[in-house]
Protein backbone atom coordinates (compact mmCIF):
# COMPACT_ATOMS: atom_id res chain seq x y z
CA UNK A 1 0.00 0.00 0.00
CA UNK A 2 1.30 3.41 -0.89
CA UNK A 3 0.97 5.48 2.28
CA UNK A 4 1.64 8.77 0.51
CA UNK A 5 -1.27 8.24 -1.88
CA UNK A 6 -3.47 7.15 0.99
CA UNK A 7 -2.57 10.31 2.90
CA UNK A 8 -3.40 12.51 -0.12
CA UNK A 9 -7.06 12.06 0.82
CA UNK A 10 -7.58 11.47 4.55
CA UNK A 11 -11.21 10.59 3.81
CA UNK A 12 -9.82 7.21 2.77
CA UNK A 13 -9.48 6.38 6.47
CA UNK A 14 -13.24 6.73 6.91
CA UNK A 15 -13.92 4.91 3.67
CA UNK A 16 -11.75 2.02 4.83
CA UNK A 17 -13.77 1.92 8.04
CA UNK A 18 -17.15 1.87 6.36
CA UNK A 19 -16.05 -0.64 3.68
CA UNK A 20 -14.68 -2.92 6.40
CA UNK A 21 -18.02 -2.86 8.19
CA UNK A 22 -20.13 -3.19 5.03
CA UNK A 23 -18.17 -5.99 3.40
CA UNK A 24 -16.78 -7.77 6.46
CA UNK A 25 -13.16 -6.91 5.66
CA UNK A 26 -10.24 -6.91 8.09
CA UNK A 27 -7.69 -4.10 8.28
CA UNK A 28 -4.09 -5.30 8.08
CA UNK A 29 -1.31 -3.88 10.22
CA UNK A 30 -0.05 -1.61 7.44
CA UNK A 31 -3.46 0.03 7.02
CA UNK A 32 -3.82 0.41 10.79
CA UNK A 33 -0.41 2.10 11.03
CA UNK A 34 -1.14 4.44 8.11
CA UNK A 35 -4.57 5.36 9.52
CA UNK A 36 -3.16 5.99 12.99
CA UNK A 37 -0.49 8.23 11.46
CA UNK A 38 -3.13 10.22 9.56
CA UNK A 39 -5.22 10.57 12.71
CA UNK A 40 -2.25 11.57 14.89
CA UNK A 41 -1.37 14.29 12.39
CA UNK A 42 -4.96 15.62 12.71
CA UNK A 43 -5.59 15.29 8.97
CA UNK A 44 -9.17 14.09 9.51
CA UNK A 45 -9.99 17.41 11.18
CA UNK A 46 -9.24 19.13 7.88
CA UNK A 47 -12.11 17.30 6.17
CA UNK A 48 -15.42 19.10 5.67
CA UNK A 49 -18.06 17.90 8.13
CA UNK A 50 -20.33 16.96 5.22
CA UNK A 51 -17.82 14.44 3.88
CA UNK A 52 -17.32 12.92 7.33
CA UNK A 53 -21.09 12.70 7.78
CA UNK A 54 -21.54 11.01 4.39
CA UNK A 55 -19.12 8.23 5.32
CA UNK A 56 -20.66 7.75 8.76
CA UNK A 57 -24.13 7.70 7.19
CA UNK A 58 -23.03 4.94 4.82
CA UNK A 59 -21.54 3.04 7.74
CA UNK A 60 -24.76 3.30 9.73
CA UNK A 61 -27.20 2.56 6.91
CA UNK A 62 -25.37 0.09 4.69
CA UNK A 63 -23.75 -2.15 7.27
CA UNK A 64 -25.45 -4.95 9.18
CA UNK A 65 -22.88 -4.41 11.93
CA UNK A 66 -21.92 -0.75 12.27
CA UNK A 67 -20.08 -1.79 15.44
CA UNK A 68 -17.30 -3.17 13.24
CA UNK A 69 -16.71 0.32 11.86
CA UNK A 70 -16.82 1.95 15.27
CA UNK A 71 -14.35 -0.61 16.61
CA UNK A 72 -12.03 0.34 13.75
CA UNK A 73 -12.55 4.01 14.57
CA UNK A 74 -11.31 3.14 18.04
CA UNK A 75 -8.40 1.06 16.72
CA UNK A 76 -7.40 3.86 14.35
CA UNK A 77 -7.68 6.28 17.33
CA UNK A 78 -10.18 8.34 15.35
CA UNK A 79 -13.13 8.45 17.76
CA UNK A 80 -12.42 12.13 18.41
CA UNK A 81 -13.61 12.93 14.88
CA UNK A 82 -17.12 12.02 16.10
CA UNK A 83 -16.55 13.39 19.61
CA UNK A 84 -16.77 9.86 21.00
CA UNK A 85 -13.28 9.77 22.49
CA UNK A 86 -14.54 10.60 25.97
CA UNK A 87 -16.90 7.61 26.24
CA UNK A 88 -16.28 5.12 29.00
CA UNK A 89 -15.67 1.53 27.94
CA UNK A 90 -19.15 0.48 29.09
CA UNK A 91 -20.79 3.33 27.18
CA UNK A 92 -18.82 2.44 24.07
CA UNK A 93 -19.80 -1.25 24.26
CA UNK A 94 -23.45 -0.26 24.75
CA UNK A 95 -23.19 2.04 21.74
CA UNK A 96 -21.88 -0.80 19.58
CA UNK A 97 -24.66 -3.18 20.63
CA UNK A 98 -27.37 -0.58 20.12
CA UNK A 99 -26.11 0.45 16.67
CA UNK A 100 -26.12 -3.17 15.50
CA UNK A 101 -29.68 -3.62 16.77
CA UNK A 102 -30.84 -0.40 15.14
CA UNK A 103 -29.09 -1.27 11.87
CA UNK A 104 -31.12 -4.45 11.60
CA UNK A 105 -34.53 -2.97 12.38
CA UNK A 106 -36.95 -3.25 9.49
CA UNK A 107 -37.49 0.48 9.07
CA UNK A 108 -36.30 2.52 6.14
CA UNK A 109 -37.41 6.12 6.41
CA UNK A 110 -36.20 7.23 9.83
CA UNK A 111 -33.44 4.74 10.64
CA UNK A 112 -30.64 7.28 10.20
CA UNK A 113 -32.46 9.81 12.38
CA UNK A 114 -32.97 7.20 15.08
CA UNK A 115 -29.31 6.13 14.99
CA UNK A 116 -28.00 9.69 15.03
CA UNK A 117 -30.37 10.60 17.86
CA UNK A 118 -28.98 7.71 19.88
CA UNK A 119 -25.41 8.90 19.23
CA UNK A 120 -26.28 12.46 20.24
CA UNK A 121 -27.92 11.32 23.48
CA UNK A 122 -24.99 9.08 24.31
CA UNK A 123 -22.31 11.73 23.81
CA UNK A 124 -24.33 14.38 25.60
CA UNK A 125 -24.79 17.05 22.95
N, C-alpha and C positions, 0 to 999 in steps of 0.2 A: 504494500500500500504506500502510496506517495503522500507523506504527511504534509508536504508543502501545498499540494493541490487540495488536500482535504481542508487545510487551514484557510485557503482562499475564500471559502464560504463556510463560516462557522455554523450556518443552519444545517449543515450536513450532520452535525452531532445530533440534533433533534430528529432529523430524518432517520438516522441510524437507529435511534431509540424507537421511533414509531414503526419502522419496518421490522425491527426485532420482535416487537409485540404483535404486530399484525400477522407476520409470517413464521412465527416461532423460530427465529434465528438466534444464534448465540454470538456474542461479541468476543472476538479473540483478544489476546493480551496486547497486541499491537494497536488495535482500535481503541481499547480502553486507555492505553497510555497516551495516544494522540488526543482523544477526547478530554482526558484529564488535563493535558497541557493547554488545550484551547480554553477550557473552563478556568484554569488557574491564571491565565493571561487576560481574563475578563472579556474575551472576544464575543461571548454570547450576549453580553450587555449592550453591545453595539448594534444588535439586530433590532429592527422595528418590532414593536409589540404585536403588530398584526401578523407578522410572519411566524413569530413564536406561537401565537394563538392558533394559527392555521395548523401547525404541526401537532399541537396538543389536542386540538379538535379531532384531527384524524386518528390520533392515538386513542382517544376516548370513544369515538364512534365506530371505528373500523376494526377494532381489536376485540376479541372475545375475552382477553385477559389484559386490560390496561395496566394491571399491577406489574406485569413484566417490564413495561416501559418505565414505570415509576421506580422500580428496583434498579434499572439501568441509570436513570437520572441520579439515583443515590450513588451508584457505583462510579459514575463519571464525576461525582461531586458537583452536580449541576442543579440540585434542588433549590438553590437560592434564586435561580431564574424565575421560579414560580412562587417564591417566598415561602417555601416549605422547609427550609433548612433549620427552622427553629422547632420543628415538631419533635415531640418525645417519641421514643421507639414504639411505645404502645399506640400512640396516635397514628403513627405512620403505618403500622401493621393494620389497624382498623381502617385506615384510608384505603389500603390496597384491597382488603376484603370487600369493602363497600363498593369500590369502583368496579370490581369484577362482577358483583351481583347486579349493579345498575346496568352494566354493559350488556348483560344477557336478559334484561327485561324485554318483554315483547311490546315495546312502545317505540314509535318512530318520531313523532312530532316534537316532543318536549324532552327527549332523553338528554340532549346536551345541556339544556337549561337545568335539569335535575342534577346532573353530574357536577356542573359548575357551581350550582348552589351549595351542594355538599362540600366542595372544596373551599368555598368562601367561608362557610360556617366553621369548618375545621380550622382554618388558619386565622380566623378571628378578624376578618376585614369588616 
